[in-house]
Amino acid sequence: MIARLLRRPVGATVLSVVLVLALASCASGQLRAPRNQGTRSRLDAPAPGILRPLADYRESALVTLYVHPGNVRAEVYRGDELVATPEPRGANRSAFMVRFFDIQPDGETVAFLISRPGYRYARVLVPIQRDSLRVLGVMLASEYEADRILYATPGLGGTAIGAALPDGSEARVLVDTPDLDAQPSVAPDGYRVAFASGEEGARRILVLDRRSGAVTPVLSSAGSDYSHPGWLDDRTLVVLRATGDHQDLEVHDVESGAQRVMPHAGGLRTPRPHPDGERVLFSTDAYDAGWDIAEWEPATNAVRRLTALPGDEWGPSAHPIDGRIAYVRDLGDGSPPFVAMTSDLPGVGRTADVARYGALETVFSADGAVLLALDPQGVAAHPEGTSWWGRPISGDIAVGSLAWGRLARLDSDPALVVFETDTGASLVRVEADSQPIAAARFLGLLDAGLYSNTVVHRVAPGMTVQMGCPRGNGTGGMGPPAPWEPSALSLTRGRVAMEPEGDGLASSRFLVALDDLTGNGFPGAFATVLEGMEVWDRALPGDRVRRAYRLRFDEDDFRAP
């Protein structure tokens, strides 16, 4: 299919590429829609009557875009499943912003440049159909990785900050200083991670900038402990400050240095920002003998009590859609603490018990579809609408400080590569953060044109297809060899990896896996075949890679009206 589209006239190339990418997204294995149940059927939603936002689909989606004078609306599909519309649907709405609207010189098509929060620009060409326009496909390149669980994990100074997918896979360390690192929180921009670091009595707040790798102290004070950082927005942190036996809940503007302190409310524990960015949830002993959940609204300085129950409650986490608050409750009778949840806010004292016994911490996922709880055995997951608890991460990996974050992708463009070969064309996505050195080397050679007009130098039937040798026989390489890198991306079928060249080194030669090669001594992968796997299945030694190039999507492709 890709080869046929690429051979079309230049005037059709842009729309063809858009269609290719849209179709390729549906073939991606990272997140698949459920099997079709009929036209415009709904996906399982976080709450009855609410469709999932487009941000849940981290690759791309098919879009039907209807344009009338003064009005633009869109419906987003995967297959024939309606997954999002721009009409407001409470906090779960999905909206597009049309940047440019331009009739093309041929008079038969209209060009749009659209974007959505969390997504880069998308190029859309649609044919004119009387007073309405229908787009067949659109590429929305996500600026975010898949949502990650963040946690404290064993590290140099005792603990480091780790991250993993919700099922526990692709676990990696984000930052590890010589001190105890804990309590991570991801800024809305996805690039910065705030965390507490140091021993009690000298704990401070540091911020990791994932783009540069720099770790910068932002809050510290002699005689005080800072802990539990949480982002209200991209520049405002809420923290708990302890000086002796006294605790304060503070909001700091990390750019201007301005701060606000909550009116004193007794002892304080486990603050966490509400998903709306306007409130802070926390536990306090200011009301009765035990600990209760309360909230502070910094803009008005209002403090409200949310629970009044026997025993203690701490570790609150708010559902981003309906406002329910999950927390850990200890009855004080010697039984293990357990996860409970408020059932009617702002009502006080009524709860619906989720009953995860032995819980130490709890947090909702970004879309509210999963509740996580940390207990001595590890992290357990409770999907919305189910009664079972799974265990996505073992206790050996996550030792505390449970959080949920949406990390921004660090590559500046969607790293999508087309290979045009003698047997067809294939579309590959480079996972730049899985093996940064290998990905950068591969893309640099690609952009220099050095992978065009090379040949397949070896095929191991049912295992690998190997290419990228300038001599065409598998004995050469371009550029000085570099050491293999560890990768969380396992070498399963359809993954792309650098070819080992001896002594733990690799240069320009790479391979496509035809089967699951995990554990066979091959290095981890740095890319994934999105479409055209049949090209590699039927490849033979000597087949030529005619062209290899990166697809780019730039604002310069459009003219402002």
Buried (B, 14 or more C-beta within 10 A) or exposed (E): BBBEBBEEEEBEBBBBBBBBBBBBBBBBEBEEBEEEEEEEEEBEBBBEEBBBBBBBBBBBBBBBBBBEEEEBBBBBBBBEBBBBBBEEBEBBBBBBEBBBBBEBEEEEBBBBBBBBEBBBBBBBBBEBEEEEBEBBBBBBBBBBBBBBBBBBBEBEBBBBBBBBBBEBEBBBBBBBBEBBBBBBBBBBBBBBBBBBBBEEEBBBBBBBEBEEEEBEEBBBEEEBBBBBBBBBEBBBBBBBBBEEEEBBBBBBBBEEEEBBEBEEBEEBBBBBBBBEBBBBBBBBBBBEEBBBBBBBBBEEEEBEBBBBBEBBBBBBBBBBBEBBBBBBBBBEEEEEBBBBBBEEBEEBEEBEEBBBEBBBBBBBBBBBBBBBBBBEEBBBBBBBEEEEBBBBBEBEBBBBBBBBBBBBBEBEBBBBBBBBBBBBBBBBBBBBBBBBBBBBBBBEBBEEEBBBEBBBBBBEEEBBBBBBBBEBEBEBBBEEBBEBBEBBBBBBBBBBBBBBBEEEBBBBBBBBBBBEBEEEEBBBBBBBBBBBBEBBBEBEBEBBBEBBBBBEBEEEEBEEE
